[in-house]
């Protein structure tokens, strides 16, 4: 009986979906689109640290291909948002939650991690456009979005989606 339970537990583990993390800015979110909506006086005031502009992260447009990719990948993976928010901009934290809800519905309901240490999270894949905040040291496969190997969402989907 114990061997059968161990077998079933192992089989259940093997059938689990692999874990996939998505960064936001530059992967799902067009950072520049938000900055384009900010007046010049505010940009000048925050020169050198524009990511501290209150409300900025709520102004950003989605990268359309990223939204479509999330929906496709969510069918095959256990998906989470793994993002960093500027320490000096508390509104960025809540703006990111609002952005996710507005553009992705409930796909990431209670599946959002904000950290400056992405390498502490355990998963199979991380899609991130920069090596910062532990992305390069991530224990699974770092999919360097925008790189020569993964220049766009088409190449990411070809790599991650099951082969037909």
N, C-alpha and C positions, 0 to 999 in steps of 0.2 A: 504494500500500500504506500509506504513512504517513497519508494522508487517511482511509483506512478505519479505521486504528487510532485516530486522533484522534476520529473519529465515534463509534466504539464506546466509547471512554473517556468522551466527553461524554454519551453515552446512558446509560452505567452510572451516571455521576454524577447525572443527572437522575432516574433510577429509585430512587436512594437515599431511604430514609425521612428525613423531617425529624426533627431532634433536639429532644426534649422533656425538660425538667428539672422535677423535683418537689422542692419544699421538704418538710420533714417536719412540724415542730411547727406545729400549727394548720391543716395541709393534709391530711396522712395520719395524724397522731398527735394524740390528745387530751391536750395537756399537763396540763390540770387533773386528769384522771383519775389521773395519776401523783402529783401533788401531794396529792390526796385520800387516798393510801395512806401518806403520811408522817406520823409522829407529831408532835404539836404542839411538843414540846421541840426537835426538829430544825428545824421551820419557824421557830421563834423564834431559834434559833442562826444560821440563814442568812437572817434577815429582810433584805429589800432585795436579795438575790442568791440566791434559792431555786434558780435553775438550776445553782448550784454544789453542790447536795446530791449526794453520791456515790450512784450507783446509781439516781438519779431517772429517767433516761431509759429504763431497763429496765422501769420499773413502768407505763409509759403504755399505754393501750388504743388500738387503731386506731380511726380514723373509718371506719366500715363502708363508707359510700358511696365513700370515697377508695380503699379496697382494691379494690372492684369497678371503679371508674373506671380505676385503674392497669392492671388486667387487660384492659379493653377498649381502652384507648389503646395499650398495648404491642403490639397487633396491627397498628397503623398507624404507629407512631412508633419512633424509636431513643431509648429512655428511659434516664434517669439520675436518681439522687438527687443533689440539690445542696443541702446543708444546712450550717448553721453549728453548731458545738459550743462551749460556753463554754470559754474558754482556761483558766480556773481549775478545771476539772472534767474531768480526763483520762478518768475512767470514762465520761463522756458519749460519747466517741468510740467506744469498744468497745461500749457499750450500744446505740448507734444501729445498728451492724453486726448485733448479735444481734437487735435488734428487726426489722430488715429481713428477716433470714433466717427468723425465726419467723413473721412475718405475710405475707411475700411470696415465700417460697421462694427459688428461684434467678433470679427475674426480674432482679434487680439485682446478680447475682454479678459482682464486680469492676467495678461501674458506680455507684460511690458517690464523690462528691467532697465533702470537708469543707473549707470555706473561709470566710473573713470578707470575701472580695472576689468576690462572685458575678458582677459585671460583667466579670471577666476570662475567664469561660467563654463559649465560642462555641456558640450554638444558635439554634433558631427560636422556641422558647417556654419560658418559665419560669412555673410555677404557684407563687406565693408569697403568703402572707397579709400580709406587711409589706414596706415599701419599704427596709428596712435592709440593711446588708451588701452593697450594690451591686445589689440586686434592681431598684430603680427605674431604675438606669442600664444594666441588661442590654441588650445590643445587639439581641436579638430582641424578640419581643412579651412583655411582662410581663403575665401574667394575674393580676390582683390578686384573689386568692381571698378571698371574704367582702365584696367591694365591691358597690356598687349594680349594676355591670355583670356581675359574676360572684359572686352571693351564695352559690351552692351548686354541688355537683357536677353537677347536671342542666344548669345553664347552661354550665358548662365543657365538658361532653360535647357539647352542642348546637353549641357553637362549634368544637370541635376534630375531632369525628368527621366522616368524609365524609358528604355529604348522599346519602340513598338515593333 
